Amino acid sequence: MSKRAVLEVIALDAEDAVAAQAGGADRLELVTDMAADGLTPSRETFAGIRAAVDISLRVMLRLADGFAAGDVDALVRRAHELRSEGADEFVLGFLDETGGPDLAAVEALAGAIDGCRWTFHRAIDRTPDRDALRKQLGDFPGLDTYLTAGSATGVDDGLPTLLAEAARSGEPGYQQQILVGGGLRLDHLPQLRAAGVDAFHIGGASRPDGWSAPVCAEAVARWRAAIDA
């Protein structure tokens, strides 16, 4: 039997987490402050969510809006705090002033999370050379996923890039799983699934009443059914 595709849902708190799991999510991305596109949650928030659900949790390591690392020492401290609370999967990704990967910041955080699995997030959609970024990051321990829309403007514009990268699966720099998110719609799924994409990330799509309302289990279930169809 083939392994089912991954459905990852953004969760801000335990209520979101419970609804997402009930709807069929396989994994949660834990963040706070969606006005800044998702920052690191507190260790208390992580602990509450960990106690509420038994699916995988990937915790954002990001302290400010944008793709600059900022205070790397503070990020490392937060990573250690979350590790001490039991976090064992993470999300991170930073660019330097040239738009390439900030290798020093990534190395510091990869060291702090000590071999845990992690996602390089949509900073890849802001770099001028995606192929170079992938190859520069390819040997970092724990990196198993890229969260990407294929374009900074979303999946509509990024679809050709996503399909091209999916076709390169297994090549150097392309061994990591593609997790598609950012303007993703249900009508994108058939073409992506046909290309072999097997991981999908939703945020607003799981909240029909907007970010001021919690995750809706029924909305997540619709995505689960569509991905599995």
C-alpha positions in Angstrom: 0.0 0.0 0.0 1.4 3.4 -0.9 2.0 6.0 1.8 -0.6 8.7 1.7 0.4 12.3 0.9 1.2 14.7 3.7 -1.3 17.4 4.7 0.3 20.1 6.9 -1.9 22.8 8.5 -0.8 26.0 10.2 -1.9 26.0 13.9 -1.7 28.9 16.3 -3.0 27.2 19.4 -4.4 23.9 20.8 -7.9 24.6 19.5 -6.5 24.8 15.9 -4.4 21.7 16.5 -7.3 19.6 17.6 -9.5 20.7 14.7 -6.7 20.1 12.2 -6.0 16.6 13.5 -9.8 15.8 13.5 -10.0 16.9 9.8 -7.1 14.6 8.8 -4.0 16.7 9.0 -0.8 14.6 9.2 1.4 17.5 10.6 1.1 21.0 12.0 3.3 24.0 11.4 3.2 25.9 14.7 3.5 29.7 14.5 2.4 32.9 16.1 1.6 36.3 14.7 0.3 35.7 11.2 0.4 39.4 10.6 4.2 38.9 10.3 3.7 35.7 8.2 4.4 33.4 11.2 6.9 33.8 14.0 8.2 31.4 16.7 5.5 30.4 19.2 6.2 30.4 23.0 7.4 27.2 24.7 4.1 27.3 26.6 2.1 27.3 23.4 4.2 24.4 22.1 3.6 22.4 25.3 -0.1 23.0 25.2 -0.4 21.9 21.6 1.9 18.9 22.2 -0.4 17.8 25.0 -3.5 18.2 22.8 -2.6 16.2 19.7 -0.4 13.3 18.7 0.6 14.2 15.2 3.9 15.7 14.0 4.6 19.3 15.0 7.0 21.5 13.1 7.9 24.7 15.0 8.8 27.9 13.3 12.1 29.5 14.1 11.7 33.1 13.0 11.7 36.2 15.2 10.7 39.0 12.7 8.9 39.5 9.5 11.0 39.0 6.4 13.8 36.6 5.5 16.8 38.1 7.3 17.9 36.1 10.3 18.3 39.0 12.7 19.5 38.0 16.1 20.9 34.6 15.5 21.9 34.1 19.2 18.3 34.8 20.2 17.0 32.3 17.6 19.5 29.7 19.0 18.2 30.3 22.5 14.6 29.8 21.4 15.5 26.6 19.6 17.2 25.2 22.8 14.1 26.2 24.8 11.8 24.4 22.4 14.0 21.4 22.3 14.0 21.2 26.1 10.2 21.2 25.9 10.2 18.3 23.5 10.1 19.9 20.1 11.8 17.6 17.5 10.8 19.1 14.1 11.3 22.7 13.0 10.8 25.2 10.2 13.5 27.8 9.3 15.1 29.6 6.4 17.0 32.8 6.0 18.6 34.8 3.1 21.6 37.1 3.1 21.9 40.5 1.6 22.5 39.0 -1.9 19.3 36.9 -1.7 21.3 33.7 -1.3 20.9 31.4 1.7 22.3 32.8 4.9 24.6 29.8 5.5 25.9 31.0 8.8 22.5 31.5 10.4 21.2 28.2 9.0 24.3 26.4 10.3 23.9 27.9 13.7 20.3 26.7 13.9 20.9 23.3 12.4 23.5 22.9 15.1 21.0 24.0 17.8 18.4 21.6 16.8 21.0 18.8 16.7 19.9 16.6 13.8 16.1 17.2 14.1 14.2 17.2 10.9 13.4 20.6 9.5 11.8 22.4 6.6 13.4 25.3 4.7 10.4 27.6 4.3 9.3 30.0 1.5 12.5 32.0 1.6 13.4 29.8 -1.4 10.7 31.7 -3.3 12.6 34.9 -2.8 16.0 33.8 -3.8 17.3 34.7 -7.3 18.7 31.3 -7.9 16.7 28.4 -6.5 19.0 25.7 -7.9 22.0 27.3 -6.3 20.2 27.6 -3.0 19.2 23.9 -3.1 22.7 22.8 -3.8 24.3 25.0 -1.1 21.9 23.6 1.5 21.8 20.0 0.2 24.1 18.5 2.8 22.7 20.2 5.9 21.8 17.6 8.5 18.0 17.2 9.1 16.8 19.2 6.1 14.1 17.0 4.5 11.6 19.5 3.1 11.2 22.7 1.1 8.0 24.7 1.7 7.4 26.5 -1.6 4.9 27.9 -4.0 7.4 28.0 -6.8 7.1 31.8 -6.9 7.0 34.7 -4.4 3.5 35.5 -5.7 2.0 32.0 -5.2 1.2 28.7 -6.8 -0.6 30.2 -9.8 2.7 31.7 -11.0 4.9 29.1 -9.5 3.3 26.0 -10.9 5.7 25.5 -13.8 8.7 25.7 -11.4 7.1 23.3 -9.0 6.5 20.8 -11.8 10.0 21.2 -13.1 11.5 20.7 -9.6 9.3 17.6 -9.0 10.7 16.1 -12.2 14.2 16.5 -10.8 13.5 14.5 -7.6 16.5 12.5 -6.4 19.1 14.7 -8.2 21.7 16.4 -6.0 19.9 19.3 -4.2 16.5 17.8 -5.0 16.3 14.9 -2.6 14.1 16.8 -0.2 10.4 16.6 -0.2 8.5 19.4 -1.9 5.8 20.8 0.4 3.5 23.0 -1.7 2.0 26.0 0.0 1.3 29.7 -0.6 -1.9 30.5 -2.6 -2.6 26.7 -3.0 -6.1 25.9 -4.2 -8.0 22.6 -4.5 -7.9 23.0 -8.3 -4.1 22.9 -8.3 -4.0 19.4 -6.8 -4.6 17.1 -9.8 -1.7 18.5 -11.8 0.6 18.5 -8.8 -0.4 15.0 -7.7 0.1 13.7 -11.3 3.7 15.2 -11.2 4.4 13.2 -8.0 4.1 16.0 -5.5 3.0 14.4 -2.2 3.0 17.1 0.4 0.7 20.1 0.8 0.5 23.0 3.3 -2.5 25.1 4.0 -3.2 28.1 6.3 -6.1 30.4 5.3 -7.7 27.5 3.4 -8.3 25.8 6.7 -10.1 28.9 8.1 -13.2 29.8 6.0 -14.0 32.6 8.4 -10.5 34.1 8.3 -7.5 34.2 10.5 -9.5 35.7 13.4 -11.4 32.3 13.6 -10.0 28.9 14.4 -9.2 26.1 12.1 -12.3 24.4 10.7 -12.1 20.6 10.9 -14.6 20.3 8.0 -12.4 22.5 5.7 -9.4 20.4 6.5 -11.4 17.2 5.8 -12.2 18.6 2.3 -8.5 19.0 1.6 -7.8 15.6 3.0 -10.4 14.0 0.7 -9.2 16.0 -2.4 -5.5 15.1 -1.8 -6.4 11.4 -1.4 -8.8 11.3 -4.4 
